């Protein structure tokens, strides 16, 4: 029997890394829950062009909003709405992996495609966002599309220009308007910087990209202005100009090197390989397209990001395709000593994680070690005895890791082995974590149980007024419990739900009787209290 080609195994590895965690759990506290709550708000509005800003939140990027709502409507009969919407992140991340591999194939040859995709997949900062409802994954895919368009312009200028223009428009619509503008200006100046880009075909491709990007963005802006001029002005004030040094308020904090520092772990280990690639590619000349195409995009995007004042580490996700592209180029010439160091670091790190996860499983399921079990209990991870399915999955995943290591030892050494071991180790650790703790995390950082307890108490008897509940909590509790929760003290409601973070709750006033109190396990200071109006 003939063995499957190598690329099928690598495709299986990418799917094994990407798919687990996308479905099968409720929205978890943090970006996953916040973004899904915004999607619920948009779903209620029924306005996909430019929905009103949710209370205390940024506007959702349009490409992510459109895809998540489309998948939700298409797949919700088969999957829960939150799982169907979360698949949008998987689609964008999968597209970024594919496009980055295609870019590497054009720039560095067929042998660089899979190593580049693995370098992107192995970035530590991508693991969690790829598996939660995270709109920044749309920026990742848009930048990867822009890079692929630039690489394609080397062979087919007009087609590549069209793809690069789509990437620029995607960046703008995904909320990265400043990097999009900076990259557009850099594309305009590219013939002055690179002699190889001065052919009439490539200059024409660059102009085609710019015209296409401005036409798409302009059409969207004109449409929004025609329907919602007030919302557009609010977006410009708060989400666009207001988040940069150009619209910085007196109390805004500006840290120009924030993202450069964040990349030290966010892009690990790809940035290490990318640095080596820059060192090696310099021999081809500093005007080499192979060097400056990814490096220039990285430098321009990083400079544009550094002009933001409301900085979050997740914004660095836009830089990962360019770093991964350089990393894939550097793998082929990695010194044997450096390759072995990365390989053994990967083996030791993920084997250590496996031991830690098994110890935590023993504490959670078996109550041993007792001190760790007690700590988990205080954190709200209450043990319910041995879980045979979790044990079986954990054993299967661990034995697969060991068997793969034995198989790898018998294979010939290749320059791609270190990044392959890193990606397999990342996949192994992620799958083992989910096998042991995905359901307990649903209880610990998901609001489904809280919503059900409230619903059981209310029993469908009318609306619920709310106090101190932000939009995220209101939408999530209403979604999980099928509740009618209204903002503020709605006079027509017989129920009142109060969220307080103080140990000594303030009474809501006369005429109310407390009927229930609860919250997320382990959070003693953040409590929900349900009151009923006295007859």
C-alpha positions in Angstrom: 0.0 0.0 0.0 1.4 3.4 -0.9 1.7 5.9 1.9 -0.2 9.1 1.8 1.8 12.1 0.5 3.4 14.2 3.2 1.2 17.2 2.6 -1.9 15.2 3.6 -0.3 14.5 7.0 0.5 18.1 7.4 -3.0 19.1 6.4 -4.3 16.7 9.1 -2.0 18.3 11.6 -3.3 21.8 10.8 -6.9 20.5 11.2 -6.0 18.8 14.4 -4.7 22.1 15.7 -7.5 24.3 14.4 -10.7 22.3 14.9 -10.6 21.2 18.6 -12.0 24.1 20.8 -13.9 25.8 18.0 -17.1 24.0 18.9 -18.4 22.1 21.9 -18.3 24.8 24.6 -20.3 27.8 25.7 -18.9 31.3 25.3 -16.2 31.7 27.9 -15.7 34.9 29.9 -13.5 37.3 28.1 -13.2 38.1 24.4 -15.2 35.0 23.4 -18.2 36.0 25.5 -17.9 39.8 24.7 -17.8 39.3 20.9 -20.6 36.8 20.9 -22.8 39.1 23.0 -22.2 41.8 20.3 -23.2 39.4 17.6 -26.4 38.7 19.6 -27.1 42.5 19.8 -26.6 42.9 16.0 -28.9 39.9 15.5 -31.6 41.6 17.4 -31.1 44.9 15.5 -31.3 43.1 12.2 -28.8 45.6 10.7 -25.6 44.1 9.2 -24.4 47.2 7.2 -23.3 49.2 10.2 -24.9 48.2 13.5 -25.2 50.6 16.4 -22.4 50.5 18.9 -23.0 48.1 21.8 -22.8 49.6 25.3 -19.1 50.0 26.3 -17.8 48.1 23.3 -16.0 48.8 20.0 -17.9 48.2 16.8 -17.5 44.8 15.3 -15.4 44.6 12.1 -17.6 44.1 9.1 -16.0 41.0 7.5 -16.1 39.1 10.8 -19.7 40.3 11.5 -20.9 39.2 8.1 -19.3 35.8 8.2 -20.2 35.0 11.8 -23.8 36.0 11.2 -24.0 34.1 8.0 -22.5 30.9 9.6 -24.9 31.4 12.5 -27.9 31.5 10.3 -26.7 28.6 8.1 -25.5 26.2 10.7 -27.5 27.0 13.8 -30.0 24.2 13.1 -27.0 21.8 13.3 -24.9 23.6 15.9 -25.7 25.9 18.8 -25.6 29.5 17.6 -22.4 30.3 19.6 -20.5 27.3 18.0 -21.7 28.2 14.5 -20.6 31.9 14.9 -17.2 30.8 16.4 -16.4 28.9 13.2 -15.8 32.3 11.6 -12.5 32.5 13.5 -11.6 29.1 12.1 -12.3 30.1 8.6 -10.2 33.3 8.8 -7.3 31.5 10.5 -7.5 28.7 8.0 -7.5 31.2 5.2 -4.4 33.0 6.7 -2.5 29.7 6.9 -3.3 28.8 3.3 -2.5 32.3 1.9 0.7 32.6 3.8 1.8 29.2 2.5 1.0 30.2 -1.1 3.0 33.4 -0.6 6.0 31.4 0.6 5.7 29.1 -2.4 6.0 32.0 -4.8 8.8 33.8 -3.0 11.0 30.9 -1.7 9.9 27.9 -3.7 7.6 24.9 -3.1 9.7 23.6 -0.2 9.0 26.7 1.9 5.2 26.5 1.8 4.4 24.1 4.6 7.2 25.3 6.9 5.8 28.8 6.6 2.3 27.6 7.5 3.6 25.7 10.4 5.6 28.7 11.6 2.4 30.8 11.6 0.4 28.0 13.3 3.1 27.7 16.0 3.0 31.3 17.1 2.0 31.3 20.8 -0.2 34.4 20.5 -2.4 32.8 17.8 -3.4 29.6 19.7 -6.2 31.0 21.9 -7.7 33.7 19.5 -7.9 31.1 16.8 -10.3 29.1 19.0 -12.6 31.9 20.3 -15.0 34.3 18.8 -12.4 36.9 18.0 -12.9 39.5 15.3 -9.1 40.2 15.1 -8.8 37.0 13.1 -10.3 38.9 10.2 -7.3 41.2 10.2 -4.9 38.2 10.2 -6.6 36.9 7.0 -6.7 40.3 5.4 -2.9 40.9 5.9 -2.2 37.4 4.6 -4.2 38.2 1.5 -2.4 41.4 1.0 1.0 39.6 1.2 -0.2 37.0 -1.2 -1.3 39.7 -3.6 2.1 41.3 -3.5 3.9 38.0 -4.1 1.5 37.2 -7.0 2.3 40.5 -8.6 5.8 39.2 -9.3 4.2 36.7 -11.8 0.8 38.2 -12.7 0.8 41.9 -11.8 -2.9 42.7 -12.5 -4.3 39.6 -10.7 -1.9 40.1 -7.8 -2.8 43.8 -7.7 -6.5 42.8 -7.4 -5.8 40.4 -4.5 -3.6 43.0 -2.8 -6.4 45.6 -3.1 -8.9 43.1 -1.6 -6.4 42.6 1.3 -6.1 46.4 1.9 -9.9 46.8 1.8 -10.3 43.8 4.2 -7.8 45.5 6.6 -9.8 48.7 6.5 -13.1 47.1 7.0 -11.7 44.8 9.8 -10.8 47.9 11.9 -7.1 48.1 10.9 -7.5 51.4 9.1 -4.2 52.9 10.0 -2.1 49.8 8.9 -4.2 49.7 5.7 -3.4 53.4 5.0 0.3 53.0 5.8 0.6 49.9 3.6 -1.2 51.7 0.8 1.3 54.5 1.0 4.2 52.1 1.1 2.8 50.3 -2.0 2.7 53.7 -3.8 6.4 54.2 -2.9 7.5 50.7 -3.6 8.9 51.4 -7.1 11.2 54.1 -5.6 12.6 51.6 -3.0 12.9 48.4 -5.1 14.5 48.6 -8.6 12.9 45.2 -9.4 9.4 46.8 -8.9 9.9 49.5 -11.5 8.5 47.6 -14.5 5.4 49.1 -16.0 3.4 45.9 -15.3 4.2 45.9 -11.6 3.6 49.6 -11.3 0.3 49.1 -13.0 -0.5 46.3 -10.7 0.2 48.5 -7.7 -2.1 51.2 -9.0 -4.8 48.7 -9.7 -4.5 47.5 -6.0 -4.8 51.0 -4.7 -7.7 52.0 -6.9 -9.5 48.8 -6.1 -9.0 49.2 -2.4 -10.1 52.8 -2.3 -13.1 52.0 -4.5 -14.3 49.2 -2.2 -13.7 51.2 1.0 -15.2 54.4 -0.5 -18.3 52.5 -1.6 -18.8 51.2 1.9 -18.2 54.5 3.5 -20.6 56.3 1.2 -23.3 53.7 1.8 -22.9 54.0 5.6 -22.9 57.8 5.4 -26.1 57.7 3.4 -27.9 55.5 6.0 -26.1 56.2 9.3 -24.1 59.5 9.3 -24.2 59.7 13.1 -22.9 56.2 13.6 -20.1 56.8 11.1 -19.0 60.0 12.9 -19.1 58.1 16.2 -16.9 55.3 14.7 -14.4 57.8 13.5 -14.3 59.6 16.8 -14.0 56.6 19.1 -12.8 53.5 17.1 -10.7 55.1 14.4 -9.0 58.5 15.1 -9.8 58.4 18.8 -7.6 55.3 19.3 -4.5 56.8 17.8 -2.0 59.5 18.7 -3.8 61.8 16.2 -6.9 61.9 18.3 -5.3 61.2 21.7 -7.0 62.7 24.7 -5.3 64.2 27.7 -5.6 61.0 29.7 -4.6 58.6 27.0 -1.4 56.6 27.5 1.0 56.2 24.6 3.6 53.4 24.6 5.3 53.4 21.2 7.3 50.1 21.9 4.3 48.2 23.3 3.9 45.8 20.3 7.6 45.3 19.8 7.8 44.0 23.4 4.6 42.0 23.0 6.0 40.1 20.0 8.7 38.5 22.2 6.1 35.9 23.3 3.2 36.6 20.9 5.2 35.5 17.8 7.4 33.0 19.6 9.2 31.0 18.1 8.6 32.4 14.6 10.3 35.8 15.3 13.5 33.9 16.2 13.5 32.1 12.8 12.5 35.3 11.1 15.5 37.2 12.5 17.8 34.4 11.2 16.2 34.7 7.8 16.8 38.4 7.6 20.5 37.8 8.6 20.9 35.2 5.8 18.9 36.9 3.1 20.9 40.1 3.4 23.5 38.3 1.3 21.2 38.7 -1.7 21.2 42.4 -1.3 19.1 44.8 0.8 17.0 45.5 -2.4 16.0 41.8 -2.7 12.2 41.3 -3.1 12.5 38.0 -1.1 13.7 40.0 1.8 11.9 43.3 1.6 8.4 42.1 0.6 7.7 40.5 4.0 10.1 42.6 6.0 8.8 45.9 4.6 5.2 44.9 5.3 6.2 43.9 8.8 8.0 47.2 9.4 5.2 49.4 8.0 2.4 47.5 9.9 4.4 47.6 13.1 5.0 51.3 12.8 1.3 52.0 12.1 0.3 49.8 15.1 2.7 51.7 17.3 0.7 54.9 16.7 -2.3 53.4 18.6 -2.9 54.5 22.1 -5.5 51.9 23.3 -3.1 49.0 22.7 -4.0 45.4 23.3 -1.7 42.5 22.6 -4.2 40.8 20.3 -3.7 43.7 17.9 -0.3 42.2 17.2 -2.0 39.3 15.3 -1.8 41.4 12.2 2.0 41.1 12.2 2.1 37.3 12.3 1.8 36.5 8.6 4.8 38.6 7.6 6.9 37.2 10.5 5.9 33.6 9.6 6.8 34.3 5.9 10.3 35.2 7.0 10.5 32.3 9.4 9.7 29.9 6.6 12.5 31.3 4.6 15.0 31.0 7.4 14.3 27.4 8.3 16.1 26.0 5.2 19.4 27.5 6.3 19.1 27.1 10.1 22.3 25.9 11.7 22.2 22.4 13.1 23.0 23.5 16.6 20.1 26.1 16.6 17.8 23.5 15.1 18.6 21.0 17.8 18.2 23.5 20.5 14.7 24.5 19.3 13.8 20.8 18.9 14.8 19.7 22.3 13.2 22.8 23.9 10.0 21.9 22.2 10.2 18.3 23.4 10.9 19.2 27.0 8.4 22.1 27.1 5.4 20.1 25.9 6.3 17.0 27.7 6.4 19.1 30.9 3.0 20.5 30.0 1.7 17.0 29.6 2.9 16.1 33.1 1.3 19.2 34.6 -2.1 18.5 32.9 -2.1 14.9 34.1 -1.3 16.1 37.7 -4.2 18.6 37.5 -6.5 15.9 36.1 -5.6 13.6 39.0 -6.3 16.5 41.5 -9.6 17.2 39.8 -10.9 13.7 39.2 -9.2 11.7 42.0 -8.6 14.3 44.6 -4.9 13.8 44.7 -2.7 15.7 45.4 -5.0 16.9 48.1 -3.5 20.3 48.4 -3.9 21.0 44.7 -7.5 19.6 44.7 -8.4 22.0 47.5 -6.9 24.9 45.6 -8.9 23.9 42.5 -12.1 23.7 44.7 -11.5 27.2 46.0 -11.1 28.4 42.4 -14.5 27.0 41.5 -13.3 23.8 39.9 -15.3 21.4 42.0 -14.6 17.7 41.4 -17.4 15.3 40.6 -15.4 12.1 40.6 -13.7 10.1 37.9 -14.7 11.0 34.3 -14.1 7.9 32.1 -14.4 9.7 28.8 -11.9 12.4 29.8 -9.5 9.8 31.0 -9.8 7.8 27.8 -9.3 10.9 25.6 -6.3 11.9 27.7 -4.7 8.5 27.3 -5.4 8.4 23.6 -3.8 11.9 23.1 -0.8 11.2 25.2 -0.1 7.8 23.6 -0.4 9.4 20.2 2.2 12.0 21.2 4.6 9.2 22.5 4.0 7.1 19.3 4.7 10.1 17.1 8.0 10.8 18.9 9.1 7.2 18.4 8.1 7.5 14.7 10.0 10.8 14.4 13.2 9.4 15.8 13.4 6.9 13.0 12.9 9.5 10.3 15.8 11.3 8.6 16.6 14.8 9.8 15.3 17.8 7.9 15.6 21.5 8.4 11.8 21.6 9.0 11.9 19.2 11.9 12.1 21.8 14.8 9.1 23.8 13.7 7.2 20.5 13.0 7.9 19.3 16.5 6.8 22.6 18.0 3.5 22.5 16.1 2.8 18.9 17.0 3.6 19.7 20.6 1.3 22.7 20.6 -1.5 20.6 19.1 -0.9 17.8 21.6 -0.9 20.2 24.7 -4.0 22.0 23.4 -6.0 18.8 22.8 -4.9 17.4 26.1 -6.1 20.5 27.9 -9.4 20.5 26.2 -9.9 16.7 26.8 -9.4 17.2 30.6 -10.9 20.6 31.2 -13.2 21.9 28.5 -16.4 20.9 30.3 -15.2 22.1 33.7 -14.2 25.4 32.1 -17.8 25.7 30.9 -18.9 25.7 34.5 -16.1 28.0 35.7 -16.0 30.7 33.1 -19.3 30.2 31.2 -22.6 31.9 32.2 -24.9 29.0 31.1 -25.4 27.6 34.6 -26.1 31.0 36.1 -28.7 31.7 33.4 -30.4 28.4 33.9 -30.7 28.9 37.7 -32.3 32.3 37.1 -34.6 30.8 34.5 -35.7 28.1 36.9 -36.5 30.7 39.5 -38.4 33.0 37.2 -40.2 30.1 35.3 -41.1 32.3 32.3 -43.2 34.7 34.4 -42.5 38.0 32.7 -39.6 40.4 32.1 -36.6 41.0 34.3 -35.3 44.5 35.0 -31.5 44.8 35.5 -29.1 46.9 37.6 -25.3 47.1 37.0 -25.5 44.5 34.2 -23.5 45.5 31.2 -24.6 44.6 27.7 -22.5 41.5 27.6 -24.0 40.0 30.7 -27.5 40.9 29.7 -27.3 39.3 26.2 -25.5 36.2 27.4 -27.9 35.5 30.3 -30.9 36.1 28.0 -29.4 33.8 25.4 -28.6 30.9 27.7 -31.7 31.1 29.8 -34.3 32.3 27.2 -34.9 35.3 29.5 -36.3 38.7 28.8 -33.8 41.0 30.5 -34.2 44.7 30.1 -31.7 47.4 30.8 -32.4 49.7 33.8 -35.3 49.6 36.2 -38.2 48.7 34.0 -41.3 49.6 36.0 -43.5 46.9 34.3 -41.2 44.0 35.4 -41.9 42.0 38.5 -38.3 40.7 38.7 -35.1 42.6 39.2 -31.6 41.2 38.6 -28.7 43.0 40.3 -25.0 42.4 39.7 -22.7 43.6 42.4 -19.0 43.2 43.2 -19.2 44.2 46.8 -19.3 41.7 49.7 -22.0 43.7 51.4 -24.8 44.1 48.8 -26.8 47.3 48.6 -30.5 46.7 48.9 -32.5 47.7 45.7 -35.0 49.7 47.8 -38.3 48.9 49.3 -40.9 46.6 47.7 -38.4 43.9 46.6 -37.8 40.4 48.1 -34.6 38.5 47.3 -35.4 35.1 45.8 -32.0 33.9 44.5 -28.3 34.6 44.7 -25.4 33.1 42.7 -22.5 33.7 40.3 -19.6 32.0 38.6 -17.9 29.4 40.8 -14.9 30.8 42.7 -16.0 34.4 42.3 -17.2 35.4 45.7 -17.2 39.1 45.2 -19.1 39.2 41.9 -22.6 38.1 42.6 -26.0 38.1 40.9 -29.0 38.7 43.1 -32.5 38.1 41.9 -35.4 40.1 43.5 -39.2 39.8 43.1 -41.6 42.6 43.5 -43.7 42.3 46.6 -47.4 41.9 46.0 
